[in-house]
C-alpha cells in the first residue's frame, strides 16, 4: 500500500501567495484515502532566519523533523509526500537516499540557489541544491548521499544567473518528458525517486501554481514520462508540491489533473 504524508508547508515559498499552498495541500488530501494519510503539523507562524540566510529557517527545521518522523513510521512502505512547497521533498529524498538512487526532479525552476546566491532567501529555491548537499540551515541532505550525476532535472525553463552558472559546471543531468527515461537508464541507478512541482506543467494545463512559466509539459506528457520511469526502475518514493489554488472553485478545476499525477506515482 502507498502511504501519503501531507505536509502543507508554505514557509519555503518566496511567493506573496505562499499560504495558498496550505489550501492546495488540504484540497489534495481531501481526495486521498484518509486511512492512508498522515498529516504533518506545520505551524502557521513564519519563523526566523536565525542568521542562516534561509528565510523562516526555524519553522522549516521543525517541519523537516516532523516529516522525517512521519516517514520513519512508514518505513518499508512506498510514500508519496504531498506539499506544500518543494522543500518537503528534501527530507523525503533523504529518507531513501543512497548512492544507487536516481532522483528525477520535475520543475519549471532550477531550485539550485544557495543562501549566498538566493535573491529571496526562500528555501524552495534551494531545494534541489540541498538534495546535492549544499549547506542550507541544516535543511540539506549530507553531501555524498545523493550522487549529482544521478540527479535529473526535467522540464526546467526558468533559471537565475547563479543557477545557470552552477548547472553549467555540474554533472547534474537535464531532460524533458521525452528524454528523461533514457537519462535515468544511463545513470546506472537501481532505485528511483520522483519529485513533481506542478509548475512543470504548462499554464494551460493547470492554473493553480504561484509562479507559472510558459512552454511547460502537457499533463499527458508528464504522465507518460512517469509511466516510463516506473518501468525503468523501482520507485521507492515520490513527492508532489506547488499547488496554490486561487479559490476553492479553482482547486476543483485542477484536481483531476493532480489526482492523475498522484495516481501514476502511487499505483502498484
N, C-alpha and C positions, 0 to 999 in steps of 0.2 A: 504494500500500500504506500502511496505517496502521502507525505505529511506536508502541510503548509504552515510556515512560520510567517506570521503577518506582523510587520514592523512599520507602523505609519510614521517613520522618522521624516521630519521636514527640515531639521536643523542643518543638514549638509547642503541644502539648495541655496543658490545665490538669488533666486527669483523673488520678486516682490509678492508673488502668489504662492510662496513656498507652503503655506499652511493648507492650501488646496490639496496637497499630497496626502494629508490626513483623510480628507473626503474620498480621494481616489482609492486609498488602501481599504477604507471601510466599505466602499461600493464593491470592490473586488471580493473581499472576504464574505460579504453578504450573499454572494452567489457560489461560494465554495461549501463543501460539506462541513458542517460545524464540528462533527466528531473528528475530523482530520486536521482541524486548525488549532494552532497555538498562537495567541496574540501576545506580542511583546509589549511591555509597558514602555511608553515613550512620554516623557514629561512634556507639558505644554510650554514650559519656560525655555527661553532661547539658550541660556548658558553663557559661559565666559570663555574667552580665548586662552586665558592662563599664560599669556606671554609666548604661546606656541606658534603664532602666525596662522593658526587654524581657527576660524570663527566658530564660536559656540562649542569649543572643544570639550568643555566639562560635561555637557549633556551628551555629546556624541560618544564620549568614553563610557558613560553609564549605559547607553543603549547598546554599544558594542558588546559589553559584558553580558547584558540580558540576552542578546541574540546568541552568543556563544553558549550560554546556559541552556537555552531552548534547543539548540542544535545538539547539544550533548545528550539531552533526554531522548532525542530522536535518533541517536547513533544506531547505525545498521539499517535505517530506512532512507529511501530517497526523499530529499526535502526540496521543495520549491519555496524560496524566500520571497515574500511579496512586500515591496516598499510602497510608499516612501521614496526617498531619493536614492541615488545609485550607491551611496555609501553603505547601504545594508548588504551589498554583495561582497564587501571585503571580508567581514568575519565569516560569511557563508563559504567563501572560497578557502579561507584559512582552515575551516573545519575539515576539508577534504584534501588539503594541499599535499603535494609531493612532487618529486622530480618527474614522475611519469604522467602528470596531469596536463592536459591541454585545456586552456581557458579561451573560450570564444566570447568576445565582448561586442555585442551588437549595440551600437550607439551612434547618434549623429555627431557627437562631440568626441574629442580625444580623451578627456578626463586625465590628462597627463601632466598637470601642473604640480608644483611643489609649494610649500608655504612661502618660499622665496620668490617664486615667479607668478603666483596667482594674483590677479588684479582684485579679486573679491575676498580671498581667504576662505572661500566655501569648499568644504571637504568633497562635495560631489565632483568638483572639477579636478580633484586629486585622486579619485578613487582607483583608477587603473594604475596610476603611478605607484600608489600604495600597495597594490597587489604585487608589484615588482620589487617591493622592499624599500622604497624611498621613505625616509622618516617623515611622519606627519602626526605629531602629538600622541605617539603611541598607538595610533589607529591602524598602522600598516601591518602587513604580513612580514615576518622576519625575512630579510634578504636571503635568497638562495633556495627558499622552499618552493617557489614557482620559477621555472626557467623561462626567461623572456622569449627565447626562440620558440616556445610552445604557447605563446600568447598571440591570439589572432584578433585584431581589431577590425570589425566588419561593419561596413555601411557608414563609416565616419566621413564627414564632409565639412566640418567646421572646426578649425584649429586656430588658436592664438599662435603668435610667432614663436614663443618659447616652447610650445608643444611641438610645433613643426620642426624646430631645431633638434629637439630630443628625438623625435621619431626618425629623423634622417640619419642619426648616428646609432640607432638602437636595432638589435636583431628582431624586435617585435615585428610581426607579420601583418600586412594589411590585406583585406579581401573584400569581396562583395557577396551578395547572395548566390552568385553563380560559381564563385571560386573558393568559397570558404570550406567546403567539404574536402576538396583536394588539398587545401592548405593544412587541414587537420591530419589528413593521411600522411602528408610529407613530414609532419612534425615528429613522428616516431613515438608519440604518446600512446599510452594504453588505457587511459581513462579520460573522461570529458566532463567539463563544467561549462554551462551556457548561461550567460547573462544577457538579458534583453532590457535596454532602456527603450521605452515605447516611442521616443522621438526618432528612433532609427527609421520609422515608417514615414512615408510621405504625408504631409499635412492633409492631403485629400483623402487619405485612408483612415486617419484618426486625428481628431481635433484636440483632445484633452491633454496637451502637454504644455509646459511652461515656456519652452524655447524652441518652437518648431523651425525646422530647416527644410528648404525646398529640395527637390530631386532625391527623395528618400526611397526606400524599398516599398514595394507593394506588400500587402498582407499575404497574398498568395506566394510571393517570392520568399518571404521570411519563413512561412510555414513549410515550404518545400525544402528550404535550407535546413531547418531544424530536423525534418524527417531524414534527410540525407546524413546529417551529423549523427543522429541516433543509430543509423545503420552502420556507420563507420566505427564508432566506439561506444562502449557502455557509458551511459550518462549517470554520474554519481551525485549531481547536484545542479541546481539552476536557480535563477532569480529573475524577477520581473519588477521594474521600477519606473517611476516617472509619470504616473497617471495623475493629472491635476485638472479635473473637470471644472468647468466654469459654473455649472449648476447641476442639480440632480437630474434634470431632463437631459442635459448634455452627456452626463455619465451613462445614461441608458443607451444613448445613441452609439457610444463607443464600446459598450460592454460585450457585444457579440464578438467583435474582433479580438478583444483582450482575452476572453474566455477560450477562443480557439487557440491562441498562442499558449496559454497556460495548459490547456488540454494536450497540446502537442508535446509539452515538456513533461507533463505528469503521467502520461499513459504508460501502461505496462509495468 
